[in-house]
Amino acid sequence: MGALSVVWSILSTLLLIYFFIMWARFVLDLIRTFNRGWRPADSGSSWSKPSTRSPIRP
């Protein structure tokens, strides 16, 4: 495998990641266009912290 193949592989992987990020941004902007009050949930910290809500009462 030559050096040019390695560079091309890294470049194509980075461009593919960029492509998917742009599609995700497009979809989120499209959702916000139709529902202006919607905001994405704080997904970064919500799964790592234990829930402080009380259990559901019957």
Biopython code that builds the backbone (N, CA, C, O; Angstrom):
import numpy as np
from Bio.PDB.StructureBuilder import StructureBuilder

atoms = [
    (1, "MET", "N", (0.857, -1.170, 0.000)),
    (1, "MET", "CA", (0.000, 0.000, 0.000)),
    (1, "MET", "C", (0.904, 1.235, 0.000)),
    (1, "MET", "O", (1.742, 1.402, 0.887)),
    (2, "GLY", "N", (0.730, 2.069, -0.974)),
    (2, "GLY", "CA", (1.574, 3.248, -1.084)),
    (2, "GLY", "C", (1.109, 4.384, -0.191)),
    (2, "GLY", "O", (0.025, 4.349, 0.391)),
    (3, "ALA", "N", (1.950, 5.371, -0.104)),
    (3, "ALA", "CA", (1.637, 6.535, 0.734)),
    (3, "ALA", "C", (0.425, 7.285, 0.200)),
    (3, "ALA", "O", (-0.374, 7.819, 0.969)),
    (4, "LEU", "N", (0.297, 7.322, -1.112)),
    (4, "LEU", "CA", (-0.844, 8.026, -1.706)),
    (4, "LEU", "C", (-2.164, 7.328, -1.368)),
    (4, "LEU", "O", (-3.183, 7.988, -1.167)),
    (5, "SER", "N", (-2.145, 6.008, -1.308)),
    (5, "SER", "CA", (-3.350, 5.264, -0.933)),
    (5, "SER", "C", (-3.763, 5.548, 0.509)),
    (5, "SER", "O", (-4.951, 5.662, 0.811)),
    (6, "VAL", "N", (-2.787, 5.660, 1.387)),
    (6, "VAL", "CA", (-3.080, 5.955, 2.790)),
    (6, "VAL", "C", (-3.671, 7.353, 2.920)),
    (6, "VAL", "O", (-4.646, 7.558, 3.643)),
    (7, "VAL", "N", (-3.076, 8.314, 2.216)),
    (7, "VAL", "CA", (-3.585, 9.689, 2.262)),
    (7, "VAL", "C", (-4.998, 9.738, 1.703)),
    (7, "VAL", "O", (-5.865, 10.394, 2.280)),
    (8, "TRP", "N", (-5.243, 9.060, 0.596)),
    (8, "TRP", "CA", (-6.570, 9.048, -0.011)),
    (8, "TRP", "C", (-7.586, 8.386, 0.918)),
    (8, "TRP", "O", (-8.720, 8.853, 1.018)),
    (9, "SER", "N", (-7.200, 7.317, 1.591)),
    (9, "SER", "CA", (-8.099, 6.629, 2.515)),
    (9, "SER", "C", (-8.481, 7.534, 3.686)),
    (9, "SER", "O", (-9.650, 7.597, 4.065)),
    (10, "ILE", "N", (-7.505, 8.229, 4.256)),
    (10, "ILE", "CA", (-7.786, 9.143, 5.365)),
    (10, "ILE", "C", (-8.668, 10.290, 4.905)),
    (10, "ILE", "O", (-9.613, 10.667, 5.598)),
    (11, "LEU", "N", (-8.368, 10.842, 3.748)),
    (11, "LEU", "CA", (-9.150, 11.958, 3.215)),
    (11, "LEU", "C", (-10.588, 11.541, 2.918)),
    (11, "LEU", "O", (-11.521, 12.279, 3.233)),
    (12, "SER", "N", (-10.773, 10.389, 2.326)),
    (12, "SER", "CA", (-12.130, 9.943, 2.016)),
    (12, "SER", "C", (-12.925, 9.646, 3.282)),
    (12, "SER", "O", (-14.130, 9.892, 3.325)),
    (13, "THR", "N", (-12.268, 9.120, 4.311)),
    (13, "THR", "CA", (-12.953, 8.865, 5.586)),
    (13, "THR", "C", (-13.388, 10.175, 6.240)),
    (13, "THR", "O", (-14.506, 10.282, 6.745)),
    (14, "LEU", "N", (-12.506, 11.166, 6.229)),
    (14, "LEU", "CA", (-12.852, 12.470, 6.802)),
    (14, "LEU", "C", (-13.993, 13.132, 6.030)),
    (14, "LEU", "O", (-14.883, 13.735, 6.631)),
    (15, "LEU", "N", (-13.969, 13.021, 4.712)),
    (15, "LEU", "CA", (-15.050, 13.597, 3.910)),
    (15, "LEU", "C", (-16.377, 12.879, 4.146)),
    (15, "LEU", "O", (-17.432, 13.513, 4.139)),
    (16, "LEU", "N", (-16.333, 11.571, 4.352)),
    (16, "LEU", "CA", (-17.555, 10.825, 4.639)),
    (16, "LEU", "C", (-18.143, 11.234, 5.993)),
    (16, "LEU", "O", (-19.357, 11.389, 6.119)),
    (17, "ILE", "N", (-17.293, 11.408, 6.995)),
    (17, "ILE", "CA", (-17.758, 11.868, 8.309)),
    (17, "ILE", "C", (-18.363, 13.264, 8.191)),
    (17, "ILE", "O", (-19.417, 13.534, 8.766)),
    (18, "TYR", "N", (-17.701, 14.151, 7.447)),
    (18, "TYR", "CA", (-18.215, 15.500, 7.230)),
    (18, "TYR", "C", (-19.572, 15.461, 6.524)),
    (18, "TYR", "O", (-20.472, 16.228, 6.867)),
    (19, "PHE", "N", (-19.719, 14.580, 5.551)),
    (19, "PHE", "CA", (-20.975, 14.423, 4.824)),
    (19, "PHE", "C", (-22.108, 14.025, 5.766)),
    (19, "PHE", "O", (-23.199, 14.592, 5.702)),
    (20, "PHE", "N", (-21.855, 13.058, 6.636)),
    (20, "PHE", "CA", (-22.896, 12.618, 7.574)),
    (20, "PHE", "C", (-23.242, 13.705, 8.588)),
    (20, "PHE", "O", (-24.405, 13.847, 8.964)),
    (21, "ILE", "N", (-22.262, 14.462, 9.029)),
    (21, "ILE", "CA", (-22.520, 15.562, 9.956)),
    (21, "ILE", "C", (-23.388, 16.628, 9.285)),
    (21, "ILE", "O", (-24.300, 17.168, 9.911)),
    (22, "MET", "N", (-23.114, 16.929, 8.028)),
    (22, "MET", "CA", (-23.916, 17.919, 7.307)),
    (22, "MET", "C", (-25.349, 17.438, 7.105)),
    (22, "MET", "O", (-26.281, 18.238, 7.194)),
    (23, "TRP", "N", (-25.545, 16.144, 6.836)),
    (23, "TRP", "CA", (-26.904, 15.612, 6.708)),
    (23, "TRP", "C", (-27.652, 15.693, 8.038)),
    (23, "TRP", "O", (-28.835, 16.031, 8.070)),
    (24, "ALA", "N", (-26.961, 15.384, 9.133)),
    (24, "ALA", "CA", (-27.602, 15.474, 10.454)),
    (24, "ALA", "C", (-27.997, 16.911, 10.755)),
    (24, "ALA", "O", (-29.077, 17.163, 11.289)),
    (25, "ARG", "N", (-27.133, 17.845, 10.417)),
    (25, "ARG", "CA", (-27.451, 19.263, 10.629)),
    (25, "ARG", "C", (-28.642, 19.690, 9.768)),
    (25, "ARG", "O", (-29.507, 20.438, 10.225)),
    (26, "PHE", "N", (-28.681, 19.214, 8.530)),
    (26, "PHE", "CA", (-29.804, 19.522, 7.642)),
    (26, "PHE", "C", (-31.118, 19.003, 8.215)),
    (26, "PHE", "O", (-32.125, 19.711, 8.209)),
    (27, "VAL", "N", (-31.108, 17.773, 8.708)),
    (27, "VAL", "CA", (-32.328, 17.188, 9.270)),
    (27, "VAL", "C", (-32.768, 17.953, 10.513)),
    (27, "VAL", "O", (-33.957, 18.231, 10.676)),
    (28, "LEU", "N", (-31.825, 18.299, 11.394)),
    (28, "LEU", "CA", (-32.186, 19.055, 12.596)),
    (28, "LEU", "C", (-32.722, 20.434, 12.236)),
    (28, "LEU", "O", (-33.674, 20.899, 12.864)),
    (29, "ASP", "N", (-32.140, 21.099, 11.245)),
    (29, "ASP", "CA", (-32.656, 22.398, 10.811)),
    (29, "ASP", "C", (-34.040, 22.264, 10.188)),
    (29, "ASP", "O", (-34.890, 23.136, 10.365)),
    (30, "LEU", "N", (-34.266, 21.182, 9.466)),
    (30, "LEU", "CA", (-35.580, 20.950, 8.859)),
    (30, "LEU", "C", (-36.640, 20.731, 9.939)),
    (30, "LEU", "O", (-37.757, 21.238, 9.831)),
    (31, "ILE", "N", (-36.287, 19.978, 10.977)),
    (31, "ILE", "CA", (-37.227, 19.758, 12.086)),
    (31, "ILE", "C", (-37.532, 21.076, 12.779)),
    (31, "ILE", "O", (-38.689, 21.359, 13.092)),
    (32, "ARG", "N", (-36.513, 21.881, 13.022)),
    (32, "ARG", "CA", (-36.720, 23.165, 13.695)),
    (32, "ARG", "C", (-37.514, 24.133, 12.833)),
    (32, "ARG", "O", (-38.154, 25.041, 13.365)),
    (33, "THR", "N", (-37.489, 23.961, 11.501)),
    (33, "THR", "CA", (-38.281, 24.817, 10.620)),
    (33, "THR", "C", (-39.771, 24.577, 10.835)),
    (33, "THR", "O", (-40.561, 25.520, 10.860)),
    (34, "PHE", "N", (-40.148, 23.319, 10.989)),
    (34, "PHE", "CA", (-41.560, 22.994, 11.153)),
    (34, "PHE", "C", (-42.039, 23.103, 12.589)),
    (34, "PHE", "O", (-43.229, 23.311, 12.826)),
    (35, "ASN", "N", (-41.147, 22.969, 13.542)),
    (35, "ASN", "CA", (-41.518, 23.047, 14.946)),
    (35, "ASN", "C", (-40.522, 23.973, 15.638)),
    (35, "ASN", "O", (-39.497, 23.517, 16.144)),
    (36, "ARG", "N", (-40.812, 25.245, 15.660)),
    (36, "ARG", "CA", (-39.850, 26.252, 16.127)),
    (36, "ARG", "C", (-39.530, 26.149, 17.615)),
    (36, "ARG", "O", (-38.470, 26.610, 18.038)),
    (37, "GLY", "N", (-40.397, 25.570, 18.407)),
    (37, "GLY", "CA", (-40.148, 25.456, 19.838)),
    (37, "GLY", "C", (-39.294, 24.263, 20.221)),
    (37, "GLY", "O", (-38.894, 24.135, 21.378)),
    (38, "TRP", "N", (-39.005, 23.380, 19.258)),
    (38, "TRP", "CA", (-38.266, 22.164, 19.566)),
    (38, "TRP", "C", (-36.785, 22.444, 19.706)),
    (38, "TRP", "O", (-36.202, 23.180, 18.911)),
    (39, "ARG", "N", (-36.183, 21.856, 20.715)),
    (39, "ARG", "CA", (-34.736, 21.920, 20.908)),
    (39, "ARG", "C", (-34.260, 20.494, 21.179)),
    (39, "ARG", "O", (-34.948, 19.732, 21.857)),
    (40, "PRO", "N", (-33.103, 20.131, 20.661)),
    (40, "PRO", "CA", (-32.596, 18.784, 20.940)),
    (40, "PRO", "C", (-32.326, 18.601, 22.432)),
    (40, "PRO", "O", (-31.893, 19.530, 23.115)),
    (41, "ALA", "N", (-32.583, 17.409, 22.918)),
    (41, "ALA", "CA", (-32.346, 17.118, 24.335)),
    (41, "ALA", "C", (-30.850, 17.110, 24.613)),
    (41, "ALA", "O", (-30.036, 16.922, 23.709)),
    (42, "ASP", "N", (-30.508, 17.315, 25.861)),
    (42, "ASP", "CA", (-29.110, 17.285, 26.261)),
    (42, "ASP", "C", (-28.679, 15.824, 26.343)),
    (42, "ASP", "O", (-28.690, 15.223, 27.418)),
    (43, "SER", "N", (-28.304, 15.265, 25.209)),
    (43, "SER", "CA", (-27.998, 13.842, 25.159)),
    (43, "SER", "C", (-26.629, 13.520, 25.730)),
    (43, "SER", "O", (-26.363, 12.364, 26.059)),
    (44, "GLY", "N", (-25.759, 14.499, 25.857)),
    (44, "GLY", "CA", (-24.414, 14.238, 26.334)),
    (44, "GLY", "C", (-24.342, 13.864, 27.794)),
    (44, "GLY", "O", (-23.544, 13.006, 28.171)),
    (45, "SER", "N", (-25.159, 14.486, 28.628)),
    (45, "SER", "CA", (-25.046, 14.222, 30.058)),
    (45, "SER", "C", (-26.229, 13.445, 30.606)),
    (45, "SER", "O", (-26.162, 12.973, 31.742)),
    (46, "SER", "N", (-27.301, 13.291, 29.859)),
    (46, "SER", "CA", (-28.491, 12.658, 30.414)),
    (46, "SER", "C", (-28.298, 11.160, 30.614)),
    (46, "SER", "O", (-28.906, 10.589, 31.519)),
    (47, "TRP", "N", (-27.480, 10.513, 29.809)),
    (47, "TRP", "CA", (-27.310, 9.071, 29.964)),
    (47, "TRP", "C", (-26.279, 8.722, 31.021)),
    (47, "TRP", "O", (-26.266, 7.599, 31.526)),
    (48, "SER", "N", (-25.426, 9.657, 31.358)),
    (48, "SER", "CA", (-24.360, 9.328, 32.306)),
    (48, "SER", "C", (-24.747, 9.591, 33.752)),
    (48, "SER", "O", (-24.153, 9.009, 34.660)),
    (49, "LYS", "N", (-25.720, 10.444, 33.985)),
    (49, "LYS", "CA", (-26.136, 10.754, 35.350)),
    (49, "LYS", "C", (-27.333, 9.890, 35.743)),
    (49, "LYS", "O", (-28.192, 9.614, 34.905)),
    (50, "PRO", "N", (-27.401, 9.464, 36.990)),
    (50, "PRO", "CA", (-28.581, 8.721, 37.423)),
    (50, "PRO", "C", (-29.801, 9.646, 37.483)),
    (50, "PRO", "O", (-29.676, 10.848, 37.722)),
    (51, "SER", "N", (-30.941, 9.080, 37.269)),
    (51, "SER", "CA", (-32.173, 9.857, 37.279)),
    (51, "SER", "C", (-32.519, 10.279, 38.699)),
    (51, "SER", "O", (-32.434, 9.478, 39.631)),
    (52, "THR", "N", (-32.911, 11.541, 38.861)),
    (52, "THR", "CA", (-33.295, 12.034, 40.175)),
    (52, "THR", "C", (-34.815, 12.148, 40.312)),
    (52, "THR", "O", (-35.329, 12.586, 41.342)),
    (53, "ARG", "N", (-35.512, 11.749, 39.267)),
    (53, "ARG", "CA", (-36.972, 11.817, 39.332)),
    (53, "ARG", "C", (-37.521, 10.718, 40.235)),
    (53, "ARG", "O", (-36.939, 9.638, 40.338)),
    (54, "SER", "N", (-38.631, 10.997, 40.880)),
    (54, "SER", "CA", (-39.257, 9.986, 41.717)),
    (54, "SER", "C", (-39.954, 8.954, 40.835)),
    (54, "SER", "O", (-40.371, 9.266, 39.719)),
    (55, "PRO", "N", (-40.079, 7.728, 41.335)),
    (55, "PRO", "CA", (-40.717, 6.701, 40.543)),
    (55, "PRO", "C", (-42.177, 7.004, 40.275)),
    (55, "PRO", "O", (-42.803, 7.774, 41.004)),
    (56, "ILE", "N", (-42.712, 6.405, 39.239)),
    (56, "ILE", "CA", (-44.111, 6.624, 38.861)),
    (56, "ILE", "C", (-45.004, 5.960, 39.898)),
    (56, "ILE", "O", (-44.825, 4.793, 40.247)),
    (57, "ARG", "N", (-45.951, 6.721, 40.370)),
    (57, "ARG", "CA", (-46.872, 6.182, 41.375)),
    (57, "ARG", "C", (-48.096, 5.605, 40.670)),
    (57, "ARG", "O", (-48.597, 6.197, 39.713)),
    (58, "PRO", "N", (-48.579, 4.458, 41.133)),
    (58, "PRO", "CA", (-49.774, 3.852, 40.499)),
    (58, "PRO", "C", (-51.044, 4.580, 40.831)),
    (58, "PRO", "O", (-52.118, 4.188, 40.374)),
]
sb = StructureBuilder()
sb.init_structure("model")
sb.init_model(0)
sb.init_chain("A")
sb.init_seg("    ")
for serial, (resi, resn, name, xyz) in enumerate(atoms, 1):
    if name == "N":
        sb.init_residue(resn, " ", resi, " ")
    sb.init_atom(name, np.array(xyz, "f"), 0.0, 1.0, " ", f" {name:<3s}", serial, name[0])
structure = sb.get_structure()
